[in-house]
Amino acid sequence: MLGGCPGGPETGSECGRGPGSVRLGEGGSRLRDLPESGGALDIVRGSQGGIHVLVGFRVRDMGLEMHAVYRLVDPETGEAVGTPTERALRPTLFNADGADYVRNPDLIVLDNGSDDTTAFAGRNLHLELEAVSDDSHACDLRAVELVDPDA
């Protein structure tokens, strides 16, 4: 577990330590940056019956041997929505993209046992990312709305 960003990335005293930065995006066949003012994440029905959202991130000026955690959080209650996703990453798991490196796609599981989106579709949440490497500790936060594209 990462403990340097208590209360989430927006309040973490350790975030921003070191030269690096991360920027969240919507995952899929390619990473699409999420605007700071908010964006949408499509709910995806998995082939085995669960539902999830696809996410990813850009890295700049940061070591690529890192530990990353994605979270969806209800901004009113502070409670996690779905299951946080943790990844131990190494350089071969990123793609070069200009001055950045891209990690894409990862997924956050909303419900592993059902494809019912009614508890999630239309919810406005915070998508948080915390990434820690030997020389950096970076976080990003984006407001997102979960959307059921099949509704």
C-alpha positions in Angstrom: 0.0 0.0 0.0 1.1 3.5 -0.7 0.9 5.8 2.3 2.2 9.1 1.1 -1.0 10.6 -0.2 -3.4 10.3 2.8 -6.9 11.4 1.9 -6.1 11.1 -1.8 -3.8 12.8 -4.2 -5.3 16.2 -3.9 -4.2 16.5 -0.2 -1.1 14.4 -0.2 2.0 16.1 1.2 4.4 13.7 -0.5 3.0 14.1 -4.0 5.1 16.2 -6.2 8.3 14.9 -4.6 10.9 14.6 -7.3 11.1 15.6 -10.9 8.3 13.5 -12.3 4.7 14.0 -13.1 1.8 11.7 -14.2 -1.4 12.6 -16.1 -4.5 10.3 -16.1 -6.4 9.4 -19.2 -9.1 7.1 -20.5 -7.7 3.8 -21.7 -8.5 1.7 -24.7 -6.8 1.2 -28.0 -5.0 4.5 -27.3 -4.8 6.7 -24.3 -7.0 9.8 -24.4 -6.2 12.5 -21.9 -8.9 13.5 -19.5 -9.4 17.2 -19.1 -8.8 18.8 -15.7 -12.4 20.1 -15.8 -13.8 16.6 -16.0 -14.4 13.9 -18.5 -16.3 10.7 -19.0 -15.3 7.0 -18.7 -17.3 4.4 -20.5 -18.4 1.4 -18.5 -17.2 -1.8 -20.3 -18.8 -5.2 -20.0 -16.2 -7.9 -19.6 -16.4 -11.1 -21.5 -16.8 -13.0 -18.2 -19.8 -11.0 -17.0 -18.2 -8.2 -14.9 -18.0 -4.5 -15.5 -15.0 -2.2 -15.4 -13.6 1.1 -16.8 -10.4 1.4 -18.8 -7.7 3.9 -17.6 -4.1 4.7 -18.3 -1.6 7.5 -17.6 1.3 9.5 -19.1 4.6 9.8 -17.3 7.1 12.5 -17.7 10.6 12.9 -16.2 10.1 10.0 -13.8 11.7 6.6 -13.4 9.6 3.8 -15.0 10.3 1.2 -12.2 7.3 2.2 -10.1 4.3 1.2 -8.1 1.0 2.8 -9.3 -2.5 2.7 -7.7 -5.7 3.8 -9.4 -8.8 4.6 -7.4 -12.3 5.7 -8.1 -13.6 7.7 -5.1 -17.0 9.2 -4.3 -16.1 12.9 -3.7 -18.9 13.4 -1.2 -18.2 10.4 1.1 -14.5 9.7 0.4 -15.4 6.0 -0.1 -13.8 3.9 -2.8 -16.0 2.8 -5.7 -15.1 -0.5 -7.2 -11.8 -2.1 -6.5 -8.6 0.0 -6.5 -6.0 -1.3 -9.0 -2.4 -1.7 -8.0 0.4 -2.3 -10.5 4.1 -2.9 -10.0 5.5 -1.5 -13.3 8.8 -1.7 -15.1 10.1 0.2 -18.2 9.0 -2.5 -20.7 5.4 -2.0 -19.7 5.3 1.6 -21.1 5.3 2.9 -24.6 7.2 6.0 -25.7 5.1 8.9 -26.9 7.2 12.0 -27.6 8.6 13.3 -24.3 6.2 11.1 -22.4 5.8 7.4 -21.6 2.4 5.9 -21.7 0.9 3.1 -19.6 -2.3 1.9 -21.3 -4.7 0.2 -20.7 -5.3 -0.8 -17.2 -8.7 -1.4 -15.7 -10.6 -0.7 -12.5 -13.2 -3.4 -11.7 -16.5 -2.0 -10.7 -18.3 -5.3 -10.2 -16.7 -8.6 -10.9 -19.9 -10.7 -10.7 -22.5 -8.7 -12.6 -22.9 -6.7 -15.7 -25.6 -4.4 -14.2 -24.5 -0.8 -14.5 -27.3 0.9 -12.7 -25.3 1.4 -9.5 -22.5 3.1 -11.4 -23.8 4.8 -14.6 -24.2 8.6 -14.2 -22.1 8.8 -11.1 -19.7 11.7 -10.8 -16.5 10.4 -9.1 -12.8 11.3 -8.7 -10.3 9.2 -10.6 -7.1 9.2 -8.6 -3.6 8.0 -9.5 -0.6 7.7 -7.2 2.7 6.6 -8.7 6.0 6.1 -6.7 9.4 5.4 -8.2 12.8 5.6 -6.5 13.2 9.3 -7.3 9.6 10.6 -7.5 6.1 10.5 -6.0 3.5 11.9 -8.3 -0.3 12.0 -8.2 -3.1 13.1 -10.4 -6.8 13.6 -9.8 -9.6 14.0 -12.5 -13.3 14.4 -12.1 -15.1 11.8 -14.2 -18.6 10.7 -14.9 -19.2 7.0 -15.5 -21.3 6.4 -18.6 -23.0 3.3 -19.9 -22.6 3.5 -23.7 -25.3 0.8 -24.2 -28.0 2.7 -22.2 
